[in-house]
Amino acid sequence: AVGKQADVSVLEIKEGNWMVYDILGDGKKSDKAVIPIMAIKKGEVYEAGWGPRPWGWEPDSA
């Protein structure tokens, strides 16, 4: 709504050959990966940081 506060996610779509997995562990190849950059919630900025893997937030290479 106009004039209301919004929460925002900033994401990067990265091209490549990726392997992504669902909650059951089933894999699927993808040519795009969604990489978190930052979020803004209630005016507070949260940087995504390095990520859970040694190479950051990117999924496995296919």
N, CA, C and O atoms as a GROMACS GRO file, in nm:
protein
  248
    1ALA      N    1   0.084  -0.118   0.000
    1ALA     CA    2   0.000   0.000   0.000
    1ALA      C    3   0.088   0.124   0.000
    1ALA      O    4   0.198   0.123   0.055
    2VAL      N    5   0.041   0.228  -0.060
    2VAL     CA    6   0.117   0.352  -0.069
    2VAL      C    7   0.143   0.408   0.070
    2VAL      O    8   0.052   0.417   0.153
    3GLY      N    9   0.268   0.445   0.094
    3GLY     CA   10   0.305   0.504   0.222
    3GLY      C   11   0.330   0.405   0.333
    3GLY      O   12   0.360   0.445   0.446
    4LYS      N   13   0.318   0.277   0.305
    4LYS     CA   14   0.341   0.173   0.407
    4LYS      C   15   0.483   0.119   0.395
    4LYS      O   16   0.544   0.125   0.288
    5GLN      N   17   0.532   0.065   0.503
    5GLN     CA   18   0.664   0.005   0.507
    5GLN      C   19   0.662  -0.128   0.432
    5GLN      O   20   0.563  -0.202   0.438
    6ALA      N   21   0.771  -0.159   0.362
    6ALA     CA   22   0.781  -0.285   0.288
    6ALA      C   23   0.906  -0.360   0.329
    6ALA      O   24   1.008  -0.300   0.361
    7ASP      N   25   0.898  -0.492   0.327
    7ASP     CA   26   1.016  -0.577   0.342
    7ASP      C   27   1.062  -0.614   0.201
    7ASP      O   28   0.979  -0.643   0.115
    8VAL      N   29   1.194  -0.613   0.178
    8VAL     CA   30   1.247  -0.633   0.044
    8VAL      C   31   1.359  -0.736   0.049
    8VAL      O   32   1.442  -0.735   0.139
    9SER      N   33   1.360  -0.827  -0.050
    9SER     CA   34   1.471  -0.919  -0.071
    9SER      C   35   1.542  -0.880  -0.199
    9SER      O   36   1.477  -0.857  -0.301
   10VAL      N   37   1.675  -0.872  -0.196
   10VAL     CA   38   1.755  -0.842  -0.314
   10VAL      C   39   1.825  -0.972  -0.352
   10VAL      O   40   1.903  -1.027  -0.274
   11LEU      N   41   1.797  -1.019  -0.474
   11LEU     CA   42   1.849  -1.148  -0.521
   11LEU      C   43   1.923  -1.129  -0.653
   11LEU      O   44   1.890  -1.040  -0.731
   12GLU      N   45   2.023  -1.213  -0.677
   12GLU     CA   46   2.094  -1.215  -0.804
   12GLU      C   47   2.057  -1.345  -0.876
   12GLU      O   48   2.060  -1.452  -0.816
   13ILE      N   49   2.021  -1.334  -1.004
   13ILE     CA   50   1.999  -1.453  -1.087
   13ILE      C   51   2.128  -1.477  -1.162
   13ILE      O   52   2.170  -1.394  -1.242
   14LYS      N   53   2.192  -1.591  -1.138
   14LYS     CA   54   2.323  -1.621  -1.195
   14LYS      C   55   2.311  -1.734  -1.296
   14LYS      O   56   2.258  -1.841  -1.266
   15GLU      N   57   2.360  -1.710  -1.418
   15GLU     CA   58   2.359  -1.811  -1.524
   15GLU      C   59   2.471  -1.911  -1.500
   15GLU      O   60   2.576  -1.877  -1.446
   16GLY      N   61   2.448  -2.035  -1.539
   16GLY     CA   62   2.550  -2.139  -1.526
   16GLY      C   63   2.488  -2.276  -1.540
   16GLY      O   64   2.372  -2.289  -1.581
   17ASN      N   65   2.562  -2.378  -1.506
   17ASN     CA   66   2.513  -2.516  -1.505
   17ASN      C   67   2.511  -2.562  -1.360
   17ASN      O   68   2.616  -2.590  -1.302
   18TRP      N   69   2.392  -2.569  -1.302
   18TRP     CA   70   2.376  -2.595  -1.160
   18TRP      C   71   2.296  -2.722  -1.136
   18TRP      O   72   2.216  -2.763  -1.219
   19MET      N   73   2.320  -2.782  -1.021
   19MET     CA   74   2.239  -2.893  -0.973
   19MET      C   75   2.172  -2.845  -0.846
   19MET      O   76   2.239  -2.808  -0.750
   20VAL      N   77   2.039  -2.846  -0.846
   20VAL     CA   78   1.962  -2.803  -0.728
   20VAL      C   79   1.882  -2.921  -0.677
   20VAL      O   80   1.850  -3.013  -0.753
   21TYR      N   81   1.849  -2.919  -0.548
   21TYR     CA   82   1.783  -3.032  -0.483
   21TYR      C   83   1.658  -2.986  -0.410
   21TYR      O   84   1.655  -2.876  -0.353
   22ASP      N   85   1.556  -3.071  -0.412
   22ASP     CA   86   1.436  -3.040  -0.333
   22ASP      C   87   1.451  -3.097  -0.193
   22ASP      O   88   1.554  -3.155  -0.159
   23ILE      N   89   1.349  -3.082  -0.113
   23ILE     CA   90   1.355  -3.123   0.028
   23ILE      C   91   1.373  -3.274   0.044
   23ILE      O   92   1.419  -3.321   0.149
   24LEU      N   93   1.336  -3.351  -0.058
   24LEU     CA   94   1.351  -3.497  -0.053
   24LEU      C   95   1.488  -3.542  -0.103
   24LEU      O   96   1.520  -3.660  -0.098
   25GLY      N   97   1.569  -3.447  -0.152
   25GLY     CA   98   1.702  -3.480  -0.200
   25GLY      C   99   1.706  -3.513  -0.348
   25GLY      O  100   1.811  -3.551  -0.400
   26ASP      N  101   1.592  -3.500  -0.418
   26ASP     CA  102   1.589  -3.525  -0.562
   26ASP      C  103   1.654  -3.408  -0.634
   26ASP      O  104   1.619  -3.292  -0.609
   27GLY      N  105   1.747  -3.437  -0.724
   27GLY     CA  106   1.821  -3.333  -0.794
   27GLY      C  107   1.763  -3.300  -0.930
   27GLY      O  108   1.699  -3.383  -0.993
   28LYS      N  109   1.786  -3.178  -0.973
   28LYS     CA  110   1.745  -3.132  -1.104
   28LYS      C  111   1.848  -3.032  -1.154
   28LYS      O  112   1.895  -2.947  -1.079
   29LYS      N  113   1.884  -3.043  -1.283
   29LYS     CA  114   1.976  -2.948  -1.343
   29LYS      C  115   1.902  -2.819  -1.375
   29LYS      O  116   1.784  -2.820  -1.411
   30SER      N  117   1.973  -2.707  -1.360
   30SER     CA  118   1.915  -2.576  -1.388
   30SER      C  119   2.022  -2.488  -1.453
   30SER      O  120   2.140  -2.502  -1.424
   31ASP      N  121   1.979  -2.396  -1.539
   31ASP     CA  122   2.075  -2.303  -1.599
   31ASP      C  123   2.077  -2.169  -1.526
   31ASP      O  124   2.146  -2.076  -1.568
   32LYS      N  125   2.000  -2.159  -1.416
   32LYS     CA  126   1.997  -2.037  -1.336
   32LYS      C  127   2.001  -2.071  -1.187
   32LYS      O  128   1.945  -2.171  -1.143
   33ALA      N  129   2.069  -1.987  -1.111
   33ALA     CA  130   2.072  -2.001  -0.966
   33ALA      C  131   2.027  -1.868  -0.905
   33ALA      O  132   2.057  -1.761  -0.958
   34VAL      N  133   1.955  -1.876  -0.794
   34VAL     CA  134   1.910  -1.756  -0.722
   34VAL      C  135   2.003  -1.738  -0.602
   34VAL      O  136   2.009  -1.823  -0.514
   35ILE      N  137   2.074  -1.626  -0.599
   35ILE     CA  138   2.173  -1.598  -0.496
   35ILE      C  139   2.123  -1.481  -0.410
   35ILE      O  140   2.097  -1.374  -0.463
   36PRO      N  141   2.110  -1.500  -0.278
   36PRO     CA  142   2.067  -1.388  -0.194
   36PRO      C  143   2.178  -1.284  -0.178
   36PRO      O  144   2.295  -1.320  -0.161
   37ILE      N  145   2.141  -1.157  -0.184
   37ILE     CA  146   2.237  -1.048  -0.167
   37ILE      C  147   2.212  -0.977  -0.033
   37ILE      O  148   2.303  -0.960   0.047
   38MET      N  149   2.086  -0.936  -0.011
   38MET     CA  150   2.050  -0.870   0.115
   38MET      C  151   1.900  -0.871   0.131
   38MET      O  152   1.826  -0.898   0.036
   39ALA      N  153   1.856  -0.842   0.251
   39ALA     CA  154   1.714  -0.823   0.281
   39ALA      C  155   1.700  -0.696   0.364
   39ALA      O  156   1.790  -0.659   0.439
   40ILE      N  157   1.587  -0.631   0.348
   40ILE     CA  158   1.554  -0.514   0.428
   40ILE      C  159   1.421  -0.543   0.497
   40ILE      O  160   1.319  -0.561   0.430
   41LYS      N  161   1.424  -0.547   0.629
   41LYS     CA  162   1.305  -0.579   0.708
   41LYS      C  163   1.288  -0.474   0.816
   41LYS      O  164   1.378  -0.452   0.897
   42LYS      N  165   1.172  -0.412   0.817
   42LYS     CA  166   1.143  -0.304   0.914
   42LYS      C  167   1.252  -0.197   0.913
   42LYS      O  168   1.288  -0.144   1.018
   43GLY      N  169   1.304  -0.167   0.793
   43GLY     CA  170   1.406  -0.063   0.779
   43GLY      C  171   1.548  -0.108   0.811
   43GLY      O  172   1.642  -0.030   0.792
   44GLU      N  173   1.566  -0.228   0.859
   44GLU     CA  174   1.698  -0.282   0.895
   44GLU      C  175   1.754  -0.361   0.777
   44GLU      O  176   1.685  -0.445   0.720
   45VAL      N  177   1.880  -0.335   0.741
   45VAL     CA  178   1.945  -0.403   0.630
   45VAL      C  179   2.020  -0.525   0.684
   45VAL      O  180   2.097  -0.516   0.780
   46TYR      N  181   1.997  -0.640   0.620
   46TYR     CA  182   2.064  -0.765   0.655
   46TYR      C  183   2.140  -0.814   0.532
   46TYR      O  184   2.079  -0.852   0.433
   47GLU      N  185   2.273  -0.812   0.539
   47GLU     CA  186   2.356  -0.864   0.431
   47GLU      C  187   2.351  -1.016   0.433
   47GLU      O  188   2.344  -1.076   0.540
   48ALA      N  189   2.355  -1.078   0.316
   48ALA     CA  190   2.349  -1.224   0.308
   48ALA      C  191   2.475  -1.290   0.363
   48ALA      O  192   2.470  -1.405   0.408
   49GLY      N  193   2.587  -1.221   0.361
   49GLY     CA  194   2.711  -1.282   0.410
   49GLY      C  195   2.767  -1.380   0.309
   49GLY      O  196   2.723  -1.385   0.194
   50TRP      N  197   2.863  -1.459   0.353
   50TRP     CA  198   2.934  -1.548   0.261
   50TRP      C  199   2.850  -1.667   0.219
   50TRP      O  200   2.860  -1.709   0.104
   51GLY      N  201   2.769  -1.723   0.303
   51GLY     CA  202   2.688  -1.840   0.267
   51GLY      C  203   2.732  -1.964   0.340
   51GLY      O  204   2.833  -1.964   0.411
   52PRO      N  205   2.656  -2.072   0.323
   52PRO     CA  206   2.679  -2.194   0.400
   52PRO      C  207   2.787  -2.285   0.343
   52PRO      O  208   2.823  -2.384   0.406
   53ARG      N  209   2.840  -2.254   0.225
   53ARG     CA  210   2.938  -2.342   0.162
   53ARG      C  211   3.071  -2.269   0.147
   53ARG      O  212   3.076  -2.146   0.153
   54PRO      N  213   3.179  -2.343   0.129
   54PRO     CA  214   3.309  -2.277   0.112
   54PRO      C  215   3.311  -2.179  -0.005
   54PRO      O  216   3.388  -2.083  -0.003
   55TRP      N  217   3.229  -2.201  -0.108
   55TRP     CA  218   3.224  -2.114  -0.225
   55TRP      C  219   3.109  -2.014  -0.221
   55TRP      O  220   3.082  -1.947  -0.320
   56GLY      N  221   3.040  -2.003  -0.108
   56GLY     CA  222   2.934  -1.903  -0.093
   56GLY      C  223   2.794  -1.963  -0.102
   56GLY      O  224   2.769  -2.073  -0.051
   57TRP      N  225   2.703  -1.891  -0.169
   57TRP     CA  226   2.562  -1.931  -0.176
   57TRP      C  227   2.528  -2.013  -0.301
   57TRP      O  228   2.419  -2.068  -0.309
   58GLU      N  229   2.619  -2.021  -0.397
   58GLU     CA  230   2.588  -2.091  -0.523
   58GLU      C  231   2.561  -2.238  -0.497
   58GLU      O  232   2.623  -2.299  -0.410
   59PRO      N  233   2.468  -2.297  -0.575
   59PRO     CA  234   2.444  -2.441  -0.563
   59PRO      C  235   2.560  -2.521  -0.623
   59PRO      O  236   2.657  -2.464  -0.672
   60ASP      N  237   2.548  -2.653  -0.617
   60ASP     CA  238   2.650  -2.741  -0.676
   60ASP      C  239   2.657  -2.719  -0.827
   60ASP      O  240   2.556  -2.689  -0.890
   61SER      N  241   2.775  -2.734  -0.884
   61SER     CA  242   2.789  -2.733  -1.030
   61SER      C  243   2.734  -2.863  -1.085
   61SER      O  244   2.747  -2.969  -1.022
   62ALA      N  245   2.671  -2.855  -1.203
   62ALA     CA  246   2.614  -2.976  -1.265
   62ALA      C  247   2.721  -3.049  -1.344
   62ALA      O  248   2.693  -3.153  -1.404
   0.00000   0.00000   0.00000
